[in-house]
């Protein structure tokens, strides 16, 4: 224990000594650490300027490197003209890829000079190279188009346009698809690739230059726009469609295809004329007889042109001074052009889809509009000429020219499904075509109304044929109605259009349904025939008042009415009329029969035969006083003179219809011969004179023969009188 107690103090002393030593060492460490910190602070403050100098030096090095690189790039801009000049001179046909790369360098260099120094000589050189390069590129593009595409053969397009069945949008049918190749199938892949490559480059280059020009300041804008104009140089002014600017390459393509479409349709017309000239068949003229008329279905070739199909120099006389077309306007040629136009529009769609020159449907829409522009304008101009000419010749009474409008209107109806589909692709065609169809439809209605109006009683010339035969007006009216038979649906459509309340937007969809509603059109046409015939009969009755004699008047009425009824049946107009009202023909037939009775009474007034009651008073008497004998003598003198007057006047009249002559002969025989024979027989039994042959000059058989002679044709009457 004592030992332990003695050990503790010594340990404590050691511990205290160690503590003191630690404290001393800590003080020394603090001093050294403080000295080190101070030294570090001094070093840091001394290194700050050096660090700034190093940073500045590094920045200068980087700037120097950028400057060196920029100078090298600028040197390339200044060397571009010399390095690519030979490539531009060789043209794109040598190597299109190298050529476009050279054009890229020129374009980039010009952008640099536009931004920095437009006064430098190299800028002028590059501008010239770019201008020449773009011209060569556009020319190469045009050469590819010219080598790849030619007008569709006229005979092929003609067969497609004039086939009898409906024309499909692509212009082909199952039996023709194998023989008629599409342009989009004939063009080589190499040509397509070149066209697409050029188009893509021009599109991107134009877009870049245009955006650069827009972003520039006002001071630089003039020089920048100069560069943009260079990319538009050589592009047709017609590139803008409805305010939309097509890319240069697409514009160039559209202008080429526009001209090609127009040339194709012109060659189609020339081909049709060649076919007709080779046939060596004369055209029908207004003076042609009805046997020469050949109104056949559209699409089938005919030997003679139907009257009214062609607006020749005679038809246009005095009404076409403001119309530029000097050649004949042939409505059949026009209908073929309409069909050909639709076929070509669809083929343009197929071709543009194959070439992929339009980046979207919106751009393609305007491309189609530009391609169709010239051909559409030609069709609109010619179509307007038909309408204007028809409106001007109404005053001359040349209603037969309505056939030209009806022929075209029928083709519009036949093509209406194709038009509806085409409008979905090229909507800009809808309004002008709709306007044109409505002009045709309205003019047809106006012409039909005018034709009906000129038949009203009291209108027209009061001249009548001296022989009371069929009036020229009657034959012309029936001939006109006969022409309309082949256009029954067109006439009915024009007459019922306002009643159907068709809006412009639904014009072509309505035309699609027209052929499926023949009964409505037929009924409307039948009503029109009824109105025309009714007005014609009233007009003829009014004209008959010019004749001073009742006999001439009634013969004139019967001749015309019989001609009307006969031709209604012969031409098929009666069946159309019956569909509207099957009692109309019966009414006119009754009028004719009543006229026959009027005719018989008129003839009887000439002869003035006594009645049976007058004869009966002398039947049982053997003696007559002088007054009675004189009375019988006067009767016979009146009969002889009246019969002679009847024969004379009747010989001046003409009854061309054989059946009508026979009916009238039977009526007179039934009425006159019976009375004449009765009076003749009573006179033989009556002692009114000792010289009966002086008064009774004709026996009943001779009287009958004289009556029969009245109804012989004029040539037969002359021959019989000579014999």
C-alpha positions as CSV (number, residue, x, y, z in Angstrom):
1,X,0.0,0.0,0.0
2,X,2.8,2.3,1.0
3,X,4.7,1.4,-2.2
4,X,1.6,2.2,-4.2
5,X,1.2,5.5,-2.5
6,X,4.8,6.4,-3.2
7,X,4.4,5.4,-7.0
8,X,1.4,7.7,-7.6
9,X,3.2,11.0,-7.2
10,X,5.9,9.9,-9.5
11,X,3.3,9.0,-12.2
12,X,1.6,12.3,-11.7
13,X,4.8,14.1,-12.2
14,X,5.5,12.3,-15.4
15,X,2.0,13.0,-16.7
16,X,2.4,16.7,-15.9
17,X,5.7,16.7,-17.6
18,X,4.2,15.1,-20.7
19,X,1.4,17.7,-20.7
20,X,3.8,20.5,-20.5
21,X,5.8,19.1,-23.4
22,X,2.5,18.7,-25.4
23,X,1.5,22.2,-24.7
24,X,4.9,23.4,-25.8
25,X,4.8,21.4,-29.0
26,X,1.2,22.6,-29.8
27,X,2.4,26.2,-29.5
28,X,5.2,25.5,-31.8
29,X,2.8,23.7,-34.3
30,X,0.4,26.6,-34.2
31,X,3.2,29.0,-34.9
32,X,4.4,26.9,-37.8
33,X,0.8,26.3,-39.2
34,X,0.1,30.0,-39.0
35,X,3.4,30.7,-40.7
36,X,2.4,28.2,-43.5
37,X,-1.0,29.8,-43.9
38,X,0.4,33.2,-44.2
39,X,2.9,31.9,-46.7
40,X,0.1,30.3,-48.7
41,X,-1.8,33.5,-48.6
42,X,1.2,35.4,-49.9
43,X,1.6,32.8,-52.7
44,X,-2.0,33.0,-53.7
45,X,-2.0,36.7,-53.9
46,X,1.1,36.5,-55.9
47,X,-0.4,34.0,-58.4
48,X,-3.6,35.9,-59.2
49,X,-2.0,38.2,-61.9
50,X,-0.3,35.2,-63.4
51,X,-3.6,33.3,-63.6
52,X,-5.2,36.2,-65.4
53,X,-2.4,36.4,-67.8
54,X,-2.7,32.7,-68.5
55,X,-6.4,32.9,-69.1
56,X,-5.9,35.8,-71.4
57,X,-3.3,34.0,-73.2
58,X,-5.6,30.9,-73.7
59,X,-8.3,33.2,-75.0
60,X,-6.0,34.7,-77.4
61,X,-4.9,31.3,-78.6
62,X,-8.5,30.2,-79.1
63,X,-9.3,33.5,-81.0
64,X,-6.3,33.0,-83.1
65,X,-7.3,29.5,-84.0
66,X,-10.9,30.7,-84.9
67,X,-9.4,33.5,-86.9
68,X,-7.2,31.1,-88.7
69,X,-10.1,28.7,-89.4
70,X,-12.3,31.7,-90.5
71,X,-9.6,33.0,-92.8
72,X,-9.3,29.5,-94.3
73,X,-13.1,29.4,-94.8
74,X,-13.1,32.9,-96.3
75,X,-10.3,31.9,-98.5
76,X,-12.5,29.0,-99.7
77,X,-15.3,31.5,-100.5
78,X,-12.8,33.5,-102.5
79,X,-11.5,30.4,-104.3
80,X,-15.0,29.0,-105.0
81,X,-15.4,30.8,-108.4
82,X,-12.1,29.4,-109.8
83,X,-12.7,25.9,-108.5
84,X,-16.3,25.3,-109.6
85,X,-16.2,27.3,-112.9
86,X,-15.3,24.3,-115.0
87,X,-18.1,22.2,-113.4
88,X,-20.6,24.9,-114.2
89,X,-19.4,25.1,-117.8
90,X,-19.7,21.4,-118.2
91,X,-23.3,21.5,-117.0
92,X,-25.4,19.1,-115.0
93,X,-25.6,16.5,-117.7
94,X,-21.9,15.5,-116.9
95,X,-22.5,14.7,-113.3
96,X,-25.6,16.0,-111.6
97,X,-24.3,15.3,-108.1
98,X,-21.0,17.2,-108.6
99,X,-22.9,20.0,-110.3
100,X,-25.3,20.4,-107.3
101,X,-22.4,20.4,-104.9
102,X,-20.7,23.1,-106.9
103,X,-24.0,25.1,-106.9
104,X,-24.1,24.7,-103.1
105,X,-20.6,26.2,-102.8
106,X,-21.6,29.1,-105.0
107,X,-24.8,29.7,-103.0
108,X,-22.9,29.6,-99.7
109,X,-20.2,32.0,-101.0
110,X,-22.8,34.4,-102.2
111,X,-24.6,34.4,-98.9
112,X,-21.2,35.3,-97.3
113,X,-20.6,38.1,-99.7
114,X,-24.1,39.3,-99.3
115,X,-23.5,39.7,-95.6
116,X,-20.0,41.2,-95.8
117,X,-18.9,42.6,-99.1
118,X,-21.2,42.9,-102.1
119,X,-18.7,45.3,-103.8
120,X,-16.0,42.7,-104.2
121,X,-15.3,41.5,-107.8
122,X,-15.7,37.9,-106.6
123,X,-19.3,38.6,-105.8
124,X,-20.0,39.6,-109.4
125,X,-18.3,36.5,-110.6
126,X,-20.2,34.2,-108.3
127,X,-23.5,35.9,-109.2
128,X,-22.8,35.3,-112.9
129,X,-21.9,31.6,-112.2
130,X,-25.0,31.2,-110.1
131,X,-27.2,32.8,-112.8
132,X,-25.7,30.6,-115.5
133,X,-25.8,27.6,-113.3
134,X,-29.4,28.0,-112.6
135,X,-30.2,28.5,-116.2
136,X,-28.3,25.3,-117.1
137,X,-30.1,23.5,-114.3
138,X,-33.5,24.6,-115.4
139,X,-32.6,23.7,-119.0
140,X,-31.5,20.3,-118.0
141,X,-34.7,19.9,-116.0
142,X,-36.7,20.9,-119.1
143,X,-34.6,18.6,-121.3
144,X,-35.5,15.7,-119.0
145,X,-39.2,16.6,-119.3
146,X,-39.0,17.0,-123.1
147,X,-37.2,13.7,-123.5
148,X,-39.5,11.8,-121.1
149,X,-42.9,13.2,-122.1
150,X,-44.6,13.7,-125.5
151,X,-48.3,14.4,-126.3
152,X,-50.5,11.4,-126.0
153,X,-51.1,9.9,-129.5
154,X,-54.3,11.5,-130.9
155,X,-55.7,8.2,-132.0
156,X,-55.3,6.7,-128.6
157,X,-56.9,9.7,-126.8
158,X,-59.7,9.8,-129.4
159,X,-60.5,6.1,-128.7
160,X,-60.5,6.7,-125.0
161,X,-62.6,9.8,-125.2
162,X,-65.2,8.5,-127.7
163,X,-65.8,5.0,-126.4
164,X,-69.5,4.3,-126.0
165,X,-69.4,3.4,-122.3
166,X,-68.8,5.9,-119.5
167,X,-65.3,7.3,-119.3
168,X,-63.5,6.3,-116.1
169,X,-61.2,8.7,-114.4
170,X,-58.0,7.1,-115.5
171,X,-59.3,7.0,-119.0
172,X,-58.9,3.2,-119.3
173,X,-61.1,0.2,-119.1
174,X,-60.3,-3.4,-118.4
175,X,-60.1,-4.3,-122.1
176,X,-57.9,-1.2,-122.8
177,X,-55.7,-1.1,-119.8
178,X,-53.3,-3.6,-121.3
179,X,-52.9,-1.8,-124.5
180,X,-52.8,1.9,-123.3
181,X,-49.7,2.6,-121.2
182,X,-49.6,5.4,-118.7
183,X,-46.8,8.0,-118.8
184,X,-46.0,7.4,-115.2
185,X,-45.2,3.8,-116.1
186,X,-43.1,4.7,-119.1
187,X,-40.7,7.2,-117.5
188,X,-37.3,5.7,-116.4
189,X,-36.2,5.5,-112.8
190,X,-33.1,7.5,-113.7
191,X,-35.2,10.4,-115.0
192,X,-37.4,10.3,-112.0
193,X,-34.3,10.4,-109.7
194,X,-32.8,13.3,-111.5
195,X,-36.0,15.3,-111.5
196,X,-36.5,14.7,-107.8
197,X,-32.9,15.6,-107.0
198,X,-33.0,18.8,-108.9
199,X,-36.4,19.7,-107.4
200,X,-35.2,19.0,-103.9
201,X,-32.1,21.1,-104.3
202,X,-34.0,24.0,-105.8
203,X,-36.6,23.8,-103.1
204,X,-34.0,23.9,-100.3
205,X,-31.8,26.5,-101.9
206,X,-34.8,28.8,-102.6
207,X,-36.1,28.3,-99.0
208,X,-32.7,29.1,-97.5
209,X,-32.1,32.2,-99.6
210,X,-35.6,33.5,-99.0
211,X,-35.4,33.1,-95.2
212,X,-32.0,34.8,-95.2
213,X,-33.4,37.7,-97.1
214,X,-36.3,38.1,-94.8
215,X,-34.1,38.0,-91.7
216,X,-31.7,40.7,-93.0
217,X,-31.7,44.3,-92.0
218,X,-33.3,47.0,-94.1
219,X,-29.9,48.2,-95.3
220,X,-28.9,44.8,-96.6
221,X,-32.3,43.7,-97.9
222,X,-31.9,45.0,-101.4
223,X,-28.8,42.9,-102.0
224,X,-30.4,39.8,-100.3
225,X,-33.5,40.1,-102.5
226,X,-31.3,40.2,-105.6
227,X,-30.0,36.7,-104.6
228,X,-33.6,35.5,-104.1
229,X,-34.7,36.8,-107.4
230,X,-31.9,34.9,-109.1
231,X,-33.4,31.7,-108.0
232,X,-36.8,32.8,-109.5
233,X,-35.2,33.8,-112.8
234,X,-36.5,31.8,-115.7
235,X,-39.7,30.7,-113.9
236,X,-42.9,31.6,-115.7
237,X,-44.9,34.5,-114.4
238,X,-47.9,32.2,-114.2
239,X,-46.3,30.3,-111.3
240,X,-48.6,32.1,-108.9
241,X,-52.0,30.4,-108.6
242,X,-54.6,32.2,-106.5
243,X,-51.8,34.0,-104.5
244,X,-49.9,30.8,-103.8
245,X,-46.3,30.6,-105.1
246,X,-45.2,27.2,-106.2
247,X,-41.5,26.2,-105.9
248,X,-39.5,26.9,-109.1
249,X,-39.0,23.3,-110.1
250,X,-42.6,22.4,-109.6
251,X,-43.6,25.5,-111.5
252,X,-41.4,24.6,-114.4
253,X,-42.9,21.1,-114.4
254,X,-46.4,22.5,-114.3
255,X,-45.8,25.0,-117.1
256,X,-44.3,22.2,-119.3
257,X,-47.3,19.9,-118.6
258,X,-49.7,22.8,-119.1
259,X,-48.4,23.4,-122.6
260,X,-48.2,19.7,-123.3
261,X,-51.9,19.2,-122.3
262,X,-52.9,22.1,-124.6
263,X,-50.9,20.7,-127.5
264,X,-52.4,17.3,-127.0
265,X,-56.0,18.7,-127.2
266,X,-55.1,20.7,-130.2
267,X,-53.7,17.6,-132.0
268,X,-56.9,15.8,-131.0
269,X,-59.0,18.3,-132.9
270,X,-56.7,18.1,-135.9
271,X,-57.0,14.3,-135.8
272,X,-60.8,14.5,-135.8
273,X,-60.8,16.9,-138.8
274,X,-58.4,14.5,-140.6
275,X,-60.8,11.6,-140.0
276,X,-63.7,13.6,-141.4
277,X,-61.7,14.9,-144.4
278,X,-60.6,11.4,-145.2
279,X,-64.2,10.2,-145.1
280,X,-64.9,12.8,-147.8
281,X,-68.5,13.2,-146.7
282,X,-70.0,16.7,-146.9
283,X,-71.4,18.3,-143.8
284,X,-75.1,18.6,-143.4
285,X,-76.5,22.1,-143.9
286,X,-79.7,23.9,-143.0
287,X,-81.0,23.3,-146.5
288,X,-80.6,19.5,-146.2
289,X,-83.7,17.4,-146.4
290,X,-84.9,15.3,-143.5
291,X,-83.6,12.2,-145.2
292,X,-80.1,13.6,-145.0
293,X,-80.3,14.2,-141.3
294,X,-78.3,11.8,-139.3
295,X,-78.6,12.5,-135.6
296,X,-76.8,9.6,-134.0
297,X,-75.4,9.0,-130.6
298,X,-72.4,10.9,-129.5
299,X,-69.2,8.9,-129.8
300,X,-70.3,7.0,-132.9
301,X,-68.9,8.2,-136.2
302,X,-71.3,9.5,-138.8
303,X,-71.1,10.0,-142.5
304,X,-73.0,13.3,-142.5
305,X,-73.0,15.9,-139.8
306,X,-76.4,16.5,-138.4
307,X,-77.9,19.9,-139.0
308,X,-77.1,22.2,-136.0
309,X,-74.0,20.3,-135.0
310,X,-71.5,22.8,-136.6
311,X,-71.5,26.5,-136.4
312,X,-70.1,27.2,-139.9
313,X,-69.5,30.5,-141.6
314,X,-73.2,30.6,-142.7
315,X,-74.5,29.9,-139.2
316,X,-72.2,32.6,-137.7
317,X,-72.9,35.3,-140.3
318,X,-73.5,38.7,-138.7
319,X,-73.3,37.4,-135.1
320,X,-69.7,36.4,-134.5
321,X,-67.8,39.6,-135.1
322,X,-66.4,39.6,-131.5
323,X,-65.6,35.9,-131.5
324,X,-62.0,35.1,-132.3
325,X,-62.5,31.6,-133.7
326,X,-62.5,31.7,-137.5
327,X,-62.8,28.0,-138.0
328,X,-66.1,26.1,-137.8
329,X,-67.2,25.5,-134.2
330,X,-68.0,21.8,-134.1
331,X,-69.9,20.7,-131.0
332,X,-68.9,17.1,-131.5
333,X,-65.2,18.1,-131.5
334,X,-65.9,20.1,-128.3
335,X,-67.5,17.1,-126.5
336,X,-64.5,15.0,-127.5
337,X,-62.2,17.6,-126.0
338,X,-64.2,17.6,-122.8
339,X,-63.7,13.9,-122.5
340,X,-60.0,14.1,-123.4
341,X,-59.5,16.9,-120.9
342,X,-60.8,14.7,-118.0
343,X,-58.6,11.8,-119.1
344,X,-55.5,14.1,-119.2
345,X,-56.3,15.6,-115.8
346,X,-56.4,12.2,-114.2
347,X,-53.2,11.2,-115.9
348,X,-51.6,14.3,-114.5
349,X,-52.6,13.2,-111.1
350,X,-51.1,9.7,-111.6
351,X,-47.9,11.2,-113.0
352,X,-47.4,13.8,-110.2
353,X,-47.9,11.1,-107.6
354,X,-45.2,9.0,-109.2
355,X,-42.7,11.9,-109.6
356,X,-43.4,13.2,-106.0
357,X,-42.5,16.7,-107.0
358,X,-45.2,18.1,-104.7
359,X,-44.5,17.7,-101.0
360,X,-48.1,17.7,-99.9
361,X,-51.7,17.6,-101.2
362,X,-52.1,21.4,-100.8
363,X,-49.1,22.0,-103.1
364,X,-50.4,19.3,-105.5
365,X,-53.8,21.0,-105.7
366,X,-52.3,24.2,-106.9
367,X,-50.0,22.3,-109.3
368,X,-53.1,20.7,-110.9
369,X,-54.7,24.1,-111.2
370,X,-51.7,25.5,-113.0
371,X,-51.4,22.5,-115.4
372,X,-55.1,22.7,-116.3
373,X,-55.2,26.5,-116.6
374,X,-54.7,27.0,-120.4
375,X,-56.8,24.0,-121.5
376,X,-59.6,25.0,-119.1
377,X,-59.5,28.6,-120.5
378,X,-59.8,27.3,-124.0
379,X,-62.8,25.1,-123.1
380,X,-64.5,28.0,-121.3
381,X,-63.9,30.4,-124.2
382,X,-65.2,28.0,-126.8
383,X,-68.1,26.9,-124.6
384,X,-69.0,30.6,-124.1
385,X,-69.0,31.1,-127.9
386,X,-71.6,28.4,-128.4
387,X,-73.9,30.1,-125.8
388,X,-73.4,33.6,-127.2
389,X,-74.0,32.4,-130.8
390,X,-77.2,30.6,-129.8
391,X,-78.5,33.7,-128.0
392,X,-77.9,35.8,-131.1
393,X,-79.4,33.6,-133.8
394,X,-82.8,33.2,-131.9
395,X,-83.9,36.4,-133.5
396,X,-83.3,34.9,-136.9
397,X,-85.3,31.9,-136.1
398,X,-82.4,29.4,-136.4
399,X,-83.6,27.3,-133.5
400,X,-82.1,24.1,-135.1
401,X,-78.7,25.3,-133.9
402,X,-79.8,24.3,-130.4
403,X,-78.6,20.8,-131.3
404,X,-75.0,22.0,-130.8
405,X,-75.8,23.0,-127.2
406,X,-77.8,19.8,-126.5
407,X,-74.9,17.7,-127.8
408,X,-72.5,19.3,-125.4
409,X,-75.0,19.2,-122.5
410,X,-75.4,15.5,-123.1
411,X,-71.7,14.9,-122.8
412,X,-71.6,16.9,-119.6
413,X,-74.3,14.6,-118.2
414,X,-72.4,11.5,-119.4
415,X,-69.2,12.8,-117.9
416,X,-70.8,14.1,-114.6
417,X,-69.5,11.1,-112.5
418,X,-66.0,11.8,-113.7
419,X,-66.3,15.5,-113.1
420,X,-67.4,14.9,-109.5
421,X,-64.4,12.8,-108.9
422,X,-62.1,15.2,-110.7
423,X,-63.4,18.1,-108.6
424,X,-62.2,16.2,-105.5
425,X,-58.6,16.4,-106.9
426,X,-58.8,19.8,-108.6
427,X,-61.4,21.8,-106.8
428,X,-60.6,25.0,-108.8
429,X,-62.2,23.3,-111.9
430,X,-65.6,23.1,-110.1
431,X,-66.7,26.7,-110.3
432,X,-65.9,27.5,-113.9
433,X,-67.3,24.2,-115.1
434,X,-70.4,24.6,-113.0
435,X,-70.9,28.2,-114.4
436,X,-70.4,26.8,-118.0
437,X,-73.0,24.0,-117.5
438,X,-75.5,26.5,-116.1
439,X,-74.9,28.8,-119.0
440,X,-75.6,26.0,-121.4
441,X,-78.7,24.9,-119.4
442,X,-80.1,28.4,-119.1
443,X,-79.6,29.1,-122.8
444,X,-81.3,25.8,-123.8
445,X,-84.3,26.8,-121.6
446,X,-84.3,30.3,-123.1
447,X,-84.2,28.9,-126.7
448,X,-87.0,26.4,-126.0
449,X,-89.2,29.2,-124.5
450,X,-88.4,31.5,-127.5
451,X,-89.3,28.7,-129.9
452,X,-92.7,28.3,-128.1
453,X,-93.3,32.0,-128.0
454,X,-92.8,32.5,-131.8
455,X,-95.7,29.9,-132.3
456,X,-98.3,32.0,-130.5
457,X,-101.3,32.9,-132.7
458,X,-100.8,36.1,-134.7
459,X,-97.0,36.0,-134.5
460,X,-94.7,35.5,-137.5
461,X,-95.6,36.1,-141.2
462,X,-99.2,36.0,-142.3
463,X,-98.3,34.5,-145.7
464,X,-99.9,31.2,-146.5
465,X,-99.4,28.8,-149.4
466,X,-101.9,29.6,-152.2
467,X,-102.7,25.9,-152.6
468,X,-103.5,25.5,-148.9
469,X,-100.9,22.8,-148.5
470,X,-98.8,22.2,-145.3
471,X,-97.3,25.5,-144.1
472,X,-93.5,25.8,-143.8
473,X,-93.9,26.6,-140.1
474,X,-95.6,23.3,-139.5
475,X,-92.8,21.3,-141.2
476,X,-90.1,23.3,-139.4
477,X,-91.8,22.8,-136.0
478,X,-92.1,19.0,-136.5
479,X,-88.5,18.8,-137.8
480,X,-87.3,20.7,-134.7
481,X,-89.2,18.5,-132.3
482,X,-87.8,15.4,-134.1
483,X,-84.3,16.7,-133.6
484,X,-85.0,17.0,-129.8
485,X,-86.0,13.3,-129.5
486,X,-82.3,12.2,-129.3
487,X,-81.9,14.8,-126.5
488,X,-85.0,13.9,-124.6
489,X,-83.2,13.8,-121.2
490,X,-81.3,17.1,-121.8
491,X,-84.5,18.9,-122.8
492,X,-86.4,17.5,-119.8
493,X,-83.6,18.4,-117.5
494,X,-83.5,22.0,-118.8
495,X,-87.2,22.4,-118.4
496,X,-87.4,21.0,-114.9
497,X,-84.2,22.6,-113.5
498,X,-85.8,25.5,-111.8
499,X,-88.5,23.3,-110.4
500,X,-85.8,21.0,-108.9
501,X,-84.1,24.0,-107.2
502,X,-80.6,22.9,-107.9
503,X,-77.9,25.1,-106.3
504,X,-74.6,25.7,-108.0
505,X,-72.8,23.5,-105.5
506,X,-75.0,20.5,-106.4
507,X,-75.0,21.0,-110.2
508,X,-72.8,18.1,-111.1
509,X,-74.1,15.7,-108.4
510,X,-77.5,16.3,-109.8
511,X,-76.4,15.7,-113.3
512,X,-75.2,12.3,-112.1
513,X,-78.8,11.4,-111.2
514,X,-80.3,12.7,-114.4
515,X,-80.0,9.5,-116.5
516,X,-81.6,7.5,-113.6
517,X,-84.8,9.6,-113.8
518,X,-85.8,9.3,-117.5
519,X,-89.5,9.3,-116.7
520,X,-89.4,12.8,-115.2
521,X,-87.5,14.2,-118.2
522,X,-89.7,12.3,-120.6
523,X,-92.9,13.7,-119.0
524,X,-91.5,17.3,-119.1
525,X,-90.5,16.8,-122.7
526,X,-94.0,15.5,-123.4
527,X,-95.6,18.5,-121.8
528,X,-93.4,20.8,-124.0
529,X,-94.4,18.9,-127.1
530,X,-98.1,19.4,-126.1
531,X,-97.6,23.1,-125.6
532,X,-95.8,23.4,-128.9
533,X,-98.4,21.5,-130.9
534,X,-101.2,23.3,-129.2
535,X,-99.7,26.7,-130.1
536,X,-98.9,25.5,-133.6
537,X,-102.5,24.5,-134.3
538,X,-103.8,27.8,-132.9
539,X,-101.2,29.6,-135.1
540,X,-102.3,27.7,-138.2
541,X,-106.0,28.4,-137.4
542,X,-105.1,32.1,-137.2
543,X,-103.2,32.0,-140.5
544,X,-106.1,30.3,-142.2
545,X,-108.2,33.4,-141.8
546,X,-106.1,34.9,-144.6
547,X,-108.0,32.7,-147.1
548,X,-111.2,34.3,-148.4
549,X,-112.9,31.0,-149.2
550,X,-114.1,28.6,-146.5
551,X,-113.0,25.6,-148.6
552,X,-109.4,26.8,-148.8
553,X,-109.4,27.7,-145.1
554,X,-110.6,24.2,-144.0
555,X,-108.3,22.4,-146.4
556,X,-105.3,24.4,-145.0
557,X,-106.3,23.5,-141.5
558,X,-106.7,19.8,-142.3
559,X,-103.5,19.5,-144.3
560,X,-101.5,20.9,-141.4
561,X,-103.3,19.0,-138.7
562,X,-103.0,15.7,-140.6
563,X,-99.3,16.4,-141.2
564,X,-98.9,17.0,-137.4
565,X,-100.6,13.8,-136.4
566,X,-98.8,11.7,-139.1
567,X,-95.4,13.0,-138.0
568,X,-96.1,12.7,-134.4
569,X,-96.6,9.0,-134.9
570,X,-93.8,8.5,-137.5
571,X,-91.1,10.1,-135.4
572,X,-92.0,8.7,-132.0
573,X,-93.1,12.0,-130.6
574,X,-96.5,10.6,-130.0
575,X,-95.3,8.0,-127.5
576,X,-93.5,10.8,-125.6
577,X,-96.7,12.9,-125.7
578,X,-98.8,9.9,-124.5
579,X,-96.6,9.6,-121.5
580,X,-97.6,13.1,-120.5
581,X,-101.3,12.9,-121.6
582,X,-102.5,10.0,-123.7
583,X,-105.7,11.9,-124.7
584,X,-104.0,14.6,-126.6
585,X,-103.7,12.8,-129.9
586,X,-107.4,11.7,-129.6
587,X,-108.4,15.4,-129.2
588,X,-106.5,16.5,-132.3
589,X,-108.0,13.5,-134.2
590,X,-111.5,14.6,-133.2
591,X,-110.7,18.2,-134.4
592,X,-109.5,16.7,-137.7
593,X,-112.8,14.7,-138.1
594,X,-114.8,17.8,-137.3
595,X,-112.9,19.6,-140.0
596,X,-113.8,16.9,-142.5
597,X,-117.4,17.6,-141.8
598,X,-116.9,21.3,-142.3
599,X,-115.1,20.5,-145.5
600,X,-118.1,18.4,-146.7
601,X,-120.6,21.1,-145.9
602,X,-118.4,23.7,-147.7
603,X,-118.4,21.5,-150.8
604,X,-122.1,21.0,-150.6
605,X,-122.7,24.8,-150.4
606,X,-121.0,25.0,-153.9
607,X,-123.4,22.5,-155.5
608,X,-126.5,23.4,-153.4
609,X,-128.4,20.2,-154.0
610,X,-132.1,20.3,-152.9
611,X,-133.3,18.5,-149.9
612,X,-135.3,15.3,-150.1
613,X,-138.4,17.2,-148.8
614,X,-138.2,19.5,-151.8
615,X,-138.2,16.5,-154.2
616,X,-141.0,14.7,-152.5
617,X,-143.5,17.4,-153.5
618,X,-143.0,16.5,-157.2
619,X,-142.8,12.8,-156.7
620,X,-146.4,11.9,-157.6
621,X,-147.2,14.7,-160.0
622,X,-147.3,14.2,-163.8
623,X,-147.8,17.8,-164.8
624,X,-145.9,20.9,-163.6
625,X,-146.7,24.6,-164.2
626,X,-144.1,26.9,-165.8
627,X,-143.0,28.3,-162.5
628,X,-142.2,24.9,-161.1
629,X,-140.4,23.8,-164.2
630,X,-138.4,27.0,-164.2
631,X,-137.5,26.3,-160.5
632,X,-136.2,22.9,-161.3
633,X,-134.2,24.2,-164.3
634,X,-132.7,26.9,-162.1
635,X,-131.7,24.2,-159.5
636,X,-129.9,22.1,-162.2
637,X,-128.2,25.2,-163.6
638,X,-127.0,26.0,-160.1
639,X,-125.8,22.5,-159.6
640,X,-123.9,22.5,-162.8
641,X,-122.3,25.9,-162.2
642,X,-121.6,25.2,-158.6
643,X,-120.0,21.8,-159.4
644,X,-117.9,23.5,-162.0
645,X,-116.8,26.2,-159.5
646,X,-116.0,23.5,-157.0
647,X,-113.9,21.6,-159.5
648,X,-112.1,24.7,-160.5
649,X,-111.3,25.9,-156.9
650,X,-110.5,22.4,-155.7
651,X,-108.0,22.0,-158.5
652,X,-106.1,24.9,-157.1
653,X,-105.8,23.2,-153.7
654,X,-103.3,20.5,-152.7
655,X,-103.9,17.7,-150.3
656,X,-100.6,15.9,-150.2
657,X,-101.6,13.2,-147.6
658,X,-103.0,10.2,-149.4
659,X,-105.1,8.9,-146.5
660,X,-106.6,12.4,-146.0
661,X,-107.5,12.6,-149.7
662,X,-109.2,9.1,-149.5
663,X,-111.1,10.1,-146.4
664,X,-112.4,13.3,-147.9
665,X,-113.3,11.5,-151.1
666,X,-115.3,9.0,-149.2
667,X,-117.1,11.7,-147.2
668,X,-118.1,13.6,-150.4
669,X,-119.2,10.4,-152.1
670,X,-121.3,9.4,-149.1
671,X,-123.0,12.8,-148.8
672,X,-123.0,14.4,-152.3
673,X,-123.3,11.4,-154.6
674,X,-126.3,10.0,-152.7
675,X,-128.1,13.4,-152.8
676,X,-127.1,13.9,-156.5
677,X,-128.4,10.5,-157.5
678,X,-131.7,11.0,-155.6
679,X,-132.3,14.3,-157.3
680,X,-131.1,12.9,-160.6
681,X,-133.6,10.0,-160.5
682,X,-136.5,12.3,-159.4
683,X,-135.7,14.7,-162.1
684,X,-135.9,12.0,-164.7
685,X,-139.4,11.2,-163.5
686,X,-140.4,14.8,-163.4
687,X,-141.6,16.5,-166.6
688,X,-139.8,19.8,-166.1
689,X,-138.4,19.9,-169.6
690,X,-138.4,18.0,-172.9
691,X,-134.6,18.4,-173.2
692,X,-133.2,17.0,-170.0
693,X,-129.7,16.6,-171.4
694,X,-129.5,20.3,-171.5
695,X,-129.8,20.5,-167.7
696,X,-128.8,17.1,-166.4
697,X,-125.3,17.0,-167.8
698,X,-123.8,14.3,-165.6
699,X,-125.1,10.9,-164.7
700,X,-124.5,9.8,-161.1
701,X,-121.5,7.7,-162.3
702,X,-120.0,10.6,-164.2
703,X,-120.6,12.8,-161.1
704,X,-118.8,10.3,-159.0
705,X,-115.9,10.2,-161.5
706,X,-115.6,13.9,-161.4
707,X,-115.5,13.9,-157.6
708,X,-112.8,11.1,-157.7
709,X,-110.8,13.2,-160.1
710,X,-110.7,16.0,-157.6
711,X,-108.6,13.8,-155.2
712,X,-106.1,12.6,-157.8
713,X,-102.5,13.9,-157.4
714,X,-101.8,16.9,-159.5
715,X,-99.8,15.0,-162.1
716,X,-102.6,12.4,-162.5
717,X,-105.2,15.2,-162.9
718,X,-103.2,16.8,-165.7
719,X,-102.7,13.4,-167.5
720,X,-106.4,12.6,-167.2
721,X,-107.5,16.0,-168.4
722,X,-105.2,15.6,-171.5
723,X,-106.6,12.2,-172.2
